[in-house]
Amino acid sequence: MANLSYYEQLKHPRWQKKRLEILERAGFECEDCGSGERKLHVHHSYYERGLAPWDYPDESLHCLCEECHKKAQDRQTLLQRQIGRLDLGDIDVLIGYAMGLESRSFPMVPLDVFSYEVALGVGDAWGLTAEEVIEALEEARTDGYKLDQLARDKRAAATRKSLHPKKQ
């Protein structure tokens, strides 16, 4: 498909089929504002060199009205500009934070924490320290379920401490 322009790929039957599946999944309503009256687009949440429009996983495709699609694209551009100003360590923190947010919605997905900075980001998303995330990794496979339990335990301990301060 490398010889087809992006516009030609959007006319391809494979994309038209995938697009229809995404629109049907959303009930022909914008997944952001809920409108079923506006022109609908299928938004790619990211782009990867070499992939045809229909090669993306369904969870990365979203049914958005024209207005919400533009808003999503503008925010992606803004995010890319911000990322372009970061050093690699800060990018790792951002990746960790995004992984932490994803694990809140999809707790069954195991986390691949490959640096201290990623652990910082994951911890920020869950209200944990990087050390608590790393300790959880050392104990066993870490996923959203494990992080949720750690965050609950931490909140419960903080509540107990505030309700029963040590007498001096």
The 8 nearest C-alpha neighbors of each residue, nearest first, counted from 0:
[[1, 2, 3, 51, 8, 4, 50, 49],
 [0, 2, 3, 4, 49, 51, 50, 5],
 [1, 3, 0, 4, 5, 7, 8, 51],
 [4, 2, 0, 1, 7, 8, 5, 6],
 [3, 5, 7, 6, 8, 2, 1, 0],
 [4, 6, 8, 7, 9, 3, 52, 51],
 [5, 7, 9, 4, 8, 10, 3, 11],
 [8, 6, 4, 10, 9, 5, 3, 11],
 [7, 9, 5, 11, 10, 6, 3, 4],
 [8, 10, 6, 7, 11, 14, 5, 52],
 [11, 9, 7, 8, 12, 15, 6, 14],
 [10, 12, 8, 14, 13, 9, 15, 7],
 [13, 11, 15, 14, 16, 10, 9, 17],
 [14, 12, 16, 11, 15, 17, 53, 10],
 [15, 13, 53, 17, 16, 12, 11, 18],
 [14, 16, 12, 18, 13, 17, 19, 11],
 [17, 15, 19, 13, 14, 18, 12, 20],
 [18, 16, 14, 20, 19, 15, 53, 13],
 [19, 17, 15, 21, 20, 16, 14, 22],
 [18, 20, 22, 16, 21, 17, 23, 15],
 [19, 21, 17, 23, 18, 22, 24, 16],
 [22, 20, 24, 18, 23, 19, 25, 17],
 [21, 23, 19, 27, 25, 24, 20, 62],
 [24, 22, 26, 20, 25, 21, 27, 19],
 [23, 25, 21, 22, 26, 20, 27, 19],
 [26, 24, 22, 23, 27, 28, 62, 21],
 [27, 25, 23, 28, 24, 22, 35, 29],
 [26, 28, 22, 25, 23, 35, 29, 24],
 [29, 27, 35, 34, 26, 33, 25, 30],
 [28, 30, 63, 33, 64, 34, 31, 62],
 [29, 31, 33, 62, 63, 28, 32, 25],
 [30, 32, 29, 33, 63, 67, 64, 34],
 [31, 33, 34, 29, 30, 67, 64, 63],
 [34, 32, 29, 28, 30, 31, 35, 64],
 [35, 33, 29, 28, 36, 32, 37, 64],
 [34, 36, 28, 37, 27, 29, 33, 39],
 [35, 37, 34, 38, 28, 39, 64, 29],
 [38, 36, 64, 35, 39, 34, 65, 29],
 [37, 39, 64, 65, 40, 36, 35, 63],
 [40, 38, 64, 63, 65, 37, 62, 29],
 [41, 39, 63, 62, 64, 42, 65, 38],
 [40, 42, 62, 61, 63, 60, 18, 43],
 [41, 43, 61, 60, 44, 40, 62, 68],
 [42, 44, 60, 45, 59, 41, 61, 46],
 [45, 43, 59, 42, 60, 46, 61, 75],
 [46, 44, 43, 47, 59, 75, 42, 60],
 [47, 45, 48, 43, 44, 50, 55, 52],
 [46, 48, 50, 49, 45, 55, 51, 52],
 [47, 49, 50, 46, 51, 45, 1, 52],
 [48, 50, 47, 51, 1, 46, 0, 54],
 [51, 49, 48, 54, 47, 52, 55, 46],
 [50, 52, 54, 53, 49, 8, 0, 55],
 [51, 53, 54, 14, 50, 55, 8, 9],
 [52, 54, 14, 51, 55, 17, 13, 50],
 [55, 53, 51, 52, 50, 56, 14, 57],
 [56, 54, 53, 57, 52, 59, 50, 60],
 [57, 55, 58, 59, 54, 60, 53, 43],
 [56, 58, 60, 59, 55, 21, 61, 17],
 [59, 57, 56, 60, 61, 55, 44, 21],
 [58, 60, 44, 57, 56, 43, 61, 55],
 [61, 59, 43, 57, 42, 58, 44, 41],
 [62, 60, 42, 41, 63, 59, 43, 21],
 [61, 63, 41, 29, 30, 22, 40, 42],
 [64, 62, 29, 40, 68, 39, 67, 30],
 [63, 65, 39, 29, 67, 66, 38, 37],
 [64, 66, 68, 67, 38, 39, 40, 69],
 [67, 65, 69, 68, 64, 70, 63, 37],
 [68, 66, 70, 64, 69, 65, 63, 71],
 [69, 67, 65, 71, 63, 70, 66, 64],
 [68, 70, 72, 66, 67, 71, 73, 65],
 [69, 71, 67, 73, 68, 72, 74, 66],
 [72, 70, 68, 74, 69, 73, 67, 75],
 [71, 73, 75, 69, 74, 70, 68, 76],
 [74, 72, 70, 76, 75, 71, 69, 77],
 [75, 73, 77, 71, 76, 72, 78, 70],
 [74, 76, 78, 72, 77, 73, 79, 71],
 [75, 77, 79, 73, 74, 78, 72, 80],
 [78, 76, 74, 80, 75, 79, 73, 81],
 [77, 79, 75, 81, 80, 76, 74, 82],
 [80, 78, 82, 76, 81, 77, 83, 75],
 [81, 79, 83, 77, 78, 82, 76, 84],
 [82, 80, 78, 83, 84, 79, 77, 85],
 [81, 83, 79, 85, 84, 80, 78, 90],
 [82, 84, 80, 81, 85, 79, 86, 78],
 [83, 85, 82, 81, 80, 86, 79, 90],
 [86, 84, 82, 83, 89, 90, 87, 81],
 [85, 87, 89, 88, 90, 84, 83, 82],
 [86, 88, 90, 89, 91, 85, 92, 116],
 [89, 87, 91, 90, 86, 116, 92, 85],
 [88, 90, 92, 91, 86, 87, 85, 93],
 [89, 91, 87, 93, 88, 92, 94, 85],
 [90, 92, 94, 117, 88, 89, 93, 116],
 [93, 91, 120, 117, 116, 89, 95, 90],
 [92, 94, 90, 96, 91, 95, 120, 97],
 [95, 93, 91, 97, 96, 92, 90, 98],
 [96, 94, 117, 120, 121, 98, 92, 93],
 [95, 97, 120, 121, 99, 93, 98, 124],
 [96, 98, 100, 94, 99, 95, 101, 93],
 [99, 97, 95, 101, 96, 100, 102, 94],
 [98, 100, 121, 96, 102, 124, 97, 101],
 [99, 101, 97, 103, 102, 98, 124, 96],
 [102, 100, 98, 104, 103, 99, 105, 97],
 [101, 103, 106, 143, 105, 99, 104, 100],
 [102, 104, 100, 101, 106, 105, 143, 99],
 [105, 103, 101, 102, 106, 100, 143, 107],
 [104, 106, 102, 107, 103, 101, 108, 143],
 [143, 107, 105, 102, 144, 108, 103, 142],
 [106, 108, 105, 142, 143, 109, 144, 102],
 [109, 107, 106, 142, 105, 110, 102, 143],
 [110, 108, 142, 141, 107, 111, 140, 143],
 [111, 109, 142, 112, 141, 108, 98, 102],
 [110, 112, 113, 109, 141, 98, 117, 95],
 [113, 111, 117, 110, 114, 118, 95, 115],
 [112, 114, 111, 117, 115, 118, 116, 91],
 [115, 113, 117, 116, 112, 118, 91, 119],
 [114, 116, 118, 117, 119, 129, 113, 112],
 [117, 115, 92, 119, 118, 114, 91, 88],
 [116, 118, 95, 92, 91, 120, 114, 119],
 [117, 119, 129, 115, 121, 116, 120, 122],
 [120, 118, 129, 116, 122, 117, 121, 92],
 [121, 119, 96, 95, 92, 123, 117, 122],
 [122, 120, 99, 95, 96, 118, 124, 123],
 [121, 123, 127, 128, 119, 125, 120, 129],
 [124, 122, 120, 126, 125, 121, 127, 119],
 [123, 125, 99, 121, 122, 96, 126, 100],
 [126, 124, 122, 123, 127, 150, 121, 99],
 [127, 125, 123, 122, 124, 150, 128, 121],
 [128, 126, 122, 125, 123, 131, 150, 129],
 [129, 127, 122, 131, 130, 132, 119, 126],
 [128, 130, 119, 118, 132, 122, 131, 133],
 [129, 131, 133, 128, 132, 134, 118, 127],
 [130, 132, 134, 128, 129, 133, 127, 135],
 [131, 133, 129, 135, 130, 134, 118, 122],
 [134, 132, 136, 130, 135, 131, 129, 137],
 [133, 135, 131, 137, 136, 132, 130, 138],
 [136, 134, 132, 138, 133, 137, 131, 141],
 [137, 135, 133, 134, 138, 141, 139, 140],
 [136, 138, 134, 135, 139, 133, 140, 141],
 [139, 137, 135, 136, 134, 140, 141, 133],
 [140, 138, 136, 137, 141, 135, 134, 145],
 [139, 141, 136, 142, 109, 138, 135, 137],
 [142, 140, 136, 109, 145, 110, 139, 135],
 [141, 143, 109, 144, 145, 110, 106, 108],
 [106, 142, 144, 102, 146, 145, 103, 147],
 [143, 145, 147, 106, 142, 146, 148, 107],
 [144, 146, 148, 147, 143, 142, 141, 149],
 [147, 145, 149, 143, 148, 144, 150, 142],
 [146, 148, 144, 150, 145, 149, 143, 151],
 [147, 149, 151, 145, 146, 150, 152, 144],
 [148, 150, 146, 152, 147, 151, 153, 145],
 [149, 151, 153, 147, 148, 152, 146, 154],
 [152, 150, 148, 154, 153, 149, 155, 147],
 [151, 153, 155, 149, 150, 154, 148, 156],
 [152, 154, 150, 156, 151, 155, 149, 157],
 [155, 153, 157, 151, 156, 152, 158, 150],
 [156, 154, 158, 152, 157, 153, 151, 159],
 [157, 155, 159, 153, 158, 154, 160, 152],
 [156, 158, 160, 154, 155, 159, 161, 153],
 [157, 159, 155, 161, 160, 156, 154, 162],
 [160, 158, 156, 162, 157, 161, 163, 155],
 [159, 161, 157, 163, 158, 164, 162, 156],
 [162, 160, 158, 159, 163, 164, 157, 156],
 [163, 161, 159, 160, 158, 164, 157, 165],
 [162, 164, 160, 161, 159, 165, 158, 166],
 [165, 163, 160, 161, 162, 166, 159, 167],
 [166, 164, 167, 163, 160, 161, 162, 159],
 [167, 165, 164, 163, 160, 162, 161, 159],
 [166, 165, 164, 163, 160, 161, 162, 159]]
